[in-house]
Amino acid sequence: MRKMEYKKILSRDWSFKPIPPTSAWRKDEYVVITREVSAKPILYNMNICFFRRGEGRHGKKIKLGWLNLGDKK
């Protein structure tokens, strides 16, 4: 299997539009956004970043590290 195909299989995209939208965020204030995702009970190497429509990633990717997000049913 080629490296690109392997990376695509391991990658999950949980993109969403935040509420409130980023245009409503005020400078120097904190914003807390929660997002429920459906995931298998395994460790995920998580990153977060912002995207600008039509331009791609905006700013730096923030590494969250290895997290267990899975459902424990």
N, C-alpha and C positions, 0 to 999 in steps of 0.2 A: 504494500500500500504506500502511495506517495505521501510525503510529509504534509502537504496541503490538505489532502483528503482526510488524513488522521486528525489534524487539528480541527477541521470542520466538524467531525464526528464528536469530538470532546467539548466543543464550544456550545454554550447555550446563550441565547439572546432573550433576556427578560426586559426588553425595552418598554418604556411606558412614558406617557405625558404626565408630569407631576401636577398635583393639585395642592396648593395654588400653583399656577403657572410661573415659570421663572421670571416672567416680565413683571410679576407682582411682588417679587422679593425685594426687600429694602436693604440697602448697603449697611453693613455692620450689624445686622440682626441675624439670629439663628432661625433656620427653617427645619422642621422635622417632617420627614416624609416616610410613611410606612407603605410597604408593598408586600402583598402576599403572593408567593410563587409556589407552584406545584413542583416538588422535587423528590427524587428518590433518596432514601436515607443513607447517603454516602457523604464523604467530605468533598467540598468544592473549593477550588482556589479562586476566590472572588476578587473582582476589581469593579470600580465604579468610575463613570466619566460622563461628561455632558457632550451632547451633539448639537450642532447648529444645522437646521434644515438646509439641505443643498450644499453644505460645506464639509460635513463630517465631524470628527471629534474636535471639541473645543476645550482648550486647556489640557492639563495633565491628567493621566489616568491615575487613580488612587487605588493602591493595593490594600485590600482588606485582609488578605491571607487566607488560610484554610478554615472553612466554616462548615458545620453540619447543618444543612437546611432541610433535611428530609423529614417527611411525615413519619411519625412513630406509631403507626396503627398496628 
